[in-house]
Amino acid sequence: MDIWKENVLEDLESGNLEYETREEFLAEFKKKFGEGYEEAIKMVELKKIEQGNMTMEEFVQDFKRTARGSGYEEQLLIEEFKKGMNRTI
């Protein structure tokens, strides 16, 4: 694995990206590694999604949008959804 890829993946997982927008990051990522990594990016985004101050309806919509194209199915989606929900629910 080259050093750029290793650093970007670490930054992506930690949330410490130096790109101003998601689109800017994705454009650079695609330029370096091609289209095959979109699923990996979606998987990381899905693991990081949290309800926070969103209503449940907003969270469900955000989760669905993020889950699309992640490659996750049924049980994995349920687990990630539960992890992202506010614990007070």
C-alpha positions as CSV (number, residue, x, y, z in Angstrom):
1,M,0.0,0.0,0.0
2,D,1.5,3.3,-1.0
3,I,2.0,6.0,1.7
4,W,-0.7,8.4,0.3
5,K,-3.3,5.7,0.4
6,E,-2.3,4.7,3.9
7,N,-2.4,8.3,5.2
8,V,-5.7,9.0,3.5
9,L,-7.4,5.9,4.9
10,E,-6.1,6.9,8.4
11,D,-7.4,10.4,8.0
12,L,-10.7,9.2,6.7
13,E,-11.3,6.9,9.6
14,S,-10.2,9.6,12.2
15,G,-12.2,12.4,10.5
16,N,-9.0,14.5,10.0
17,L,-9.2,15.3,6.4
18,E,-7.5,18.3,4.9
19,Y,-10.1,18.7,2.1
20,E,-12.8,21.3,2.4
21,T,-15.6,19.3,0.8
22,R,-16.5,15.6,0.5
23,E,-16.5,16.1,-3.3
24,E,-13.0,17.5,-3.3
25,F,-11.8,14.5,-1.4
26,L,-13.6,12.0,-3.6
27,A,-12.2,13.6,-6.7
28,E,-8.7,13.2,-5.4
29,F,-9.3,9.7,-4.2
30,K,-10.8,8.6,-7.5
31,K,-7.9,10.2,-9.4
32,K,-5.4,8.2,-7.3
33,F,-7.2,4.9,-7.0
34,G,-10.0,4.7,-9.5
35,E,-13.7,4.1,-9.1
36,G,-13.4,0.8,-7.1
37,Y,-13.0,2.5,-3.8
38,E,-16.4,4.2,-3.6
39,E,-17.8,1.2,-1.8
40,A,-14.9,1.4,0.8
41,I,-15.6,5.1,1.3
42,K,-19.3,4.4,1.9
43,M,-18.5,1.7,4.4
44,V,-16.3,4.1,6.4
45,E,-19.0,6.8,6.2
46,L,-21.6,4.3,7.3
47,K,-19.5,3.3,10.4
48,K,-19.2,7.0,11.4
49,I,-22.8,8.1,11.0
50,E,-24.5,9.3,14.2
51,Q,-28.0,10.6,14.8
52,G,-26.8,13.5,17.0
53,N,-29.4,16.3,16.9
54,M,-31.3,14.8,13.9
55,T,-34.9,13.6,14.3
56,M,-35.3,9.9,13.8
57,E,-36.8,10.6,10.3
58,E,-33.8,12.7,9.3
59,F,-31.4,10.0,10.7
60,V,-33.2,7.3,8.7
61,Q,-33.0,9.3,5.5
62,D,-29.3,10.1,6.1
63,F,-28.6,6.5,6.9
64,K,-30.3,5.2,3.8
65,R,-28.4,7.7,1.6
66,T,-25.1,6.7,3.1
67,A,-25.9,3.0,3.1
68,R,-26.7,3.0,-0.7
69,G,-23.6,1.6,-2.4
70,S,-21.9,0.5,0.7
71,G,-22.2,-3.2,0.0
72,Y,-23.6,-3.7,3.5
73,E,-26.7,-5.9,3.7
74,E,-29.3,-6.8,6.3
75,Q,-27.6,-7.7,9.6
76,L,-24.6,-5.4,9.0
77,L,-26.9,-2.5,8.2
78,I,-29.0,-3.2,11.3
79,E,-25.9,-3.2,13.5
80,E,-24.6,0.1,12.0
81,F,-28.0,1.7,12.3
82,K,-28.2,0.7,16.0
83,K,-24.7,2.1,16.7
84,G,-25.6,5.4,15.1
85,M,-28.9,5.9,17.0
86,N,-29.1,8.1,20.1
87,R,-29.1,5.9,23.2
88,T,-32.1,7.7,24.6
89,I,-34.4,6.1,22.0
